[in-house]
Amino acid sequence: MMSSVPAADKKSKLMVYTIEECPACGQKTKRAFAVGDYVTKDGAKCTKCANQTRVALVYAENTKPSG
Amino acid sequence: MSIISAALQVPGLDTTTLISLVWIGFIVITFFYQTRLQSYLALNDISRGLNKLKVMKDKARKDAIDYLVNVGKASADPTQKVDQFLDYVTIMPVDIDPAGLVGKIDHVVTTNNDRVRAEVAQLLPQNNPVTVSISENLLEVATSLNQIHKIVRHFYLLGKKTNSYFTLIQLQMLMPMIIQEADALLNAVDSFKMGQPVGDGIGPVVVSRYMAGKEKRIVAKDTVMAVTEYKGRKLYVLKADGPMAYVGQPGVAMKNIVEEMGVKPSAIIMIDAALKLEGEKTGEIAEGVGAAIGGIGVEKFQIEEVATKNKVPVYAVLVKQSILEAITVMRKEIAEASDKVSQVVNRLIEEKTKEGDEVVVAGIGNTLGVAQ
């Protein structure tokens, strides 16, 4: 079920990302959305302070079409 | 060319006269057959749109079945059940005596929602609430597309049968908007299947921050509340229970908070997505007063009732977006507006209430992919 490939909308070339935020130091990490992600879900350990991060946002943004 | 040459052999008929005759013939034909010609063009146009709608509704139906089978692990083939859902009708109560009408609508809609959820849950042996809620939403999309197709087909065939020029022209003019709305619904399917937050979920995203780490309790069906503090004010924060694709019952929740829990709010702050007008930017924030909530009006009525009865001012914070953006995966512009919305909410709390006051903050919208 877990997918590391960003979900893409074929028409508008939308890529979906998950933003993980460290509640302690505020560091934000952007990665591709994986099925099962949701806002407030526990994320990976913070690379800066090793605290538990949380998913702060899930959003889509337009990317330039390749070719 | 031979006809023209032959015509020019007629005595007294020169090129100029022939062109004039052709023009006169054209004007006469146009005068008598203009509407028939336009009806023919409209029929072709509508027919093309109708084919598009058929493809869309078939795709939505197939996607719903595939989701039930592949993700929901349906115990039996759900095709027949899905087809039943597509034609399922909700009969609205009679409105010739409007007294108590909202209660009746609420009863009918709640009965319908409960029935759909129970039947979907029956199909899915795992009974995972997220999967069940997504299935409900997928079926809702498929049902809406099926209804749109049926209604357009009805007027197309009626216009064709009765040769009604005005029916066909009206339908032809509406077709681009109908297709746009159907397209938005179809695009929503992908977001729902992936469990991604949709643009309408901006209210829940904002209030989930106030609820983080706080104890939650159920205050109405599919609706959770947490109590927190902000600069000496006690906040009662509520949203639909996520990360399921629920909208909850914020009207009932507010009634329970005020009337059953005895909370005396100095203000109710509602955060919701609002449809933008063409030309407005996605993610723009608008402030206002009044109950910021869509739907058929039941929840709005309940919130207005509670607010009016207890003389509580209701403030609205709206995030602008199109219908497509509201029901498909949340766009960056909308997500990034969440920080600004939090600042606006905090400012409203500081400006409109004083220390020791109680405030209700409600995040309105579909909470798919947004827990608390």
Boltz contact constraints between the chains, C-beta under 6 A:
constraints:
  - contact:
      token1: [A, 7]
      token2: [B, 194]
      max_distance: 6.0
  - contact:
      token1: [A, 16]
      token2: [B, 196]
      max_distance: 6.0
  - contact:
      token1: [A, 16]
      token2: [B, 329]
      max_distance: 6.0
  - contact:
      token1: [A, 35]
      token2: [B, 194]
      max_distance: 6.0
  - contact:
      token1: [A, 38]
      token2: [B, 243]
      max_distance: 6.0
  - contact:
      token1: [A, 38]
      token2: [B, 369]
      max_distance: 6.0
  - contact:
      token1: [A, 38]
      token2: [B, 371]
      max_distance: 6.0
  - contact:
      token1: [A, 39]
      token2: [B, 205]
      max_distance: 6.0
  - contact:
      token1: [A, 39]
      token2: [B, 208]
      max_distance: 6.0
  - contact:
      token1: [A, 39]
      token2: [B, 370]
      max_distance: 6.0
  - contact:
      token1: [A, 40]
      token2: [B, 208]
      max_distance: 6.0
  - contact:
      token1: [A, 40]
      token2: [B, 371]
      max_distance: 6.0
  - contact:
      token1: [A, 57]
      token2: [B, 335]
      max_distance: 6.0
  - contact:
      token1: [A, 58]
      token2: [B, 196]
      max_distance: 6.0
  - contact:
      token1: [A, 58]
      token2: [B, 197]
      max_distance: 6.0
  - contact:
      token1: [A, 58]
      token2: [B, 369]
      max_distance: 6.0
  - contact:
      token1: [A, 59]
      token2: [B, 330]
      max_distance: 6.0
  - contact:
      token1: [A, 59]
      token2: [B, 332]
      max_distance: 6.0
  - contact:
      token1: [A, 59]
      token2: [B, 335]
      max_distance: 6.0
  - contact:
      token1: [A, 60]
      token2: [B, 329]
      max_distance: 6.0
  - contact:
      token1: [A, 60]
      token2: [B, 331]
      max_distance: 6.0
  - contact:
      token1: [A, 61]
      token2: [B, 332]
      max_distance: 6.0
